[in-house]
Each structure stands twice: as structure tokens, then as C-alpha cells.
Amino acid sequence: DFDFVYDSGCLHHIPPHRRINYVNLIKNSLKSGGYFGLTCFSAGDLDERNGSEITDWDVYRGWSLQGGLAYSEEKLRDIFDEFEVIEIRKMKQIDQPNTMFGESFLWTALFKKK
């Protein structure tokens, strides 16, 4: 078991029917009280690099994630409802080159295993 698990851009490439397995993998990998960090596409941002804002049904109707799915804060809270939300916020834009990374079209989030 781990104290911390981090996903930097995997969730938005996982089909809706695989989310349950994804969440269970995270839960089973963390110690009690362990933390889960997440970076994923944010819904509502017009940046061309952002993910698609299609419904789960549209994924299967079109047989495509269309490059990756963008999530609302509400959707993230719903997917990770078995975790305590520490913080969900838009990432701060950081111009490159820099020693840090930041793109404002991404969510950054921290959850704690209950």
C-alpha cells in the first residue's frame, strides 16, 4: 500500500465503463488516510489542447473519446465520492521554460482515502 498515488493525465483517456476499475485500483493501492493527486482536462475551457466535452453516452455512440474527456468539478466529485476532497482547482498557468509546469485548462486535485 502507498501513501500517495498520482495521476497526471490518465483519467481523461479512460472510457466511462472503466472508471469503476480505475477508482478501485486507486483505493486498493492507498493506505488508509493516503492521498491521491490528479491532473486532468477541465470542462468549460476553450483552449484547443483541452479535452472534449461529450457525454458518456456520446463516447459509445461515436466509439471515441475524441482525444480525451474534459470533466466538470461536479463530475470529479461524483467519480471520487468515496474520497475526502482536499482541493479541486484549475491549475495556474506557468510560462515555459520554467522548473514548474502549469496549464490553466487542466484541473489539479487532491483527495484523501477515507
Residue pairs with C-beta under 8 A, 6 or more apart in sequence:
1 29
1 30
1 31
1 34
2 29
2 30
2 31
2 34
3 30
3 31
3 34
3 35
4 30
4 34
4 35
4 36
4 37
5 26
5 29
5 30
5 34
5 35
5 36
5 37
6 36
6 37
6 38
7 26
7 36
7 37
7 38
7 39
7 40
8 39
9 39
9 40
10 22
11 19
11 22
11 38
11 40
11 71
11 79
12 40
12 41
12 51
12 65
12 68
12 69
12 70
12 71
13 65
13 68
13 69
14 22
15 59
15 65
16 56
16 59
16 60
19 79
23 79
23 80
23 82
26 36
27 82
27 113
30 36
30 113
31 113
32 113
33 112
33 113
34 112
34 113
35 86
35 110
35 111
35 112
35 113
36 80
36 83
36 110
36 111
36 112
36 113
37 108
37 109
37 110
37 111
38 76
38 107
38 108
38 109
38 110
38 111
39 91
39 106
39 107
39 108
39 109
40 51
40 71
40 76
40 106
40 107
40 109
41 50
41 51
41 68
41 69
41 70
41 71
41 105
41 106
41 107
42 50
42 70
42 71
42 90
42 105
42 106
42 107
43 53
43 70
43 71
43 72
43 75
44 53
44 70
44 72
45 70
45 104
45 105
47 103
47 104
47 105
49 103
49 105
50 70
50 105
51 66
51 67
51 68
51 69
51 70
51 71
52 65
52 66
52 67
52 68
52 69
52 70
53 70
54 62
54 66
54 69
59 65
59 69
71 79
71 107
73 88
73 107
76 88
76 107
76 109
77 85
77 88
80 109
80 111
82 114
83 111
83 112
83 113
83 114
84 111
84 112
84 113
84 114
85 109
85 111
86 110
86 111
86 112
87 108
87 109
87 110
88 107
88 108
88 109
89 107
89 108
89 109
90 104
90 106
90 107
90 108
91 102
91 103
91 104
91 105
91 106
91 107
91 108
92 102
92 104
93 102
93 103
93 104
94 100
94 101
94 102
94 103
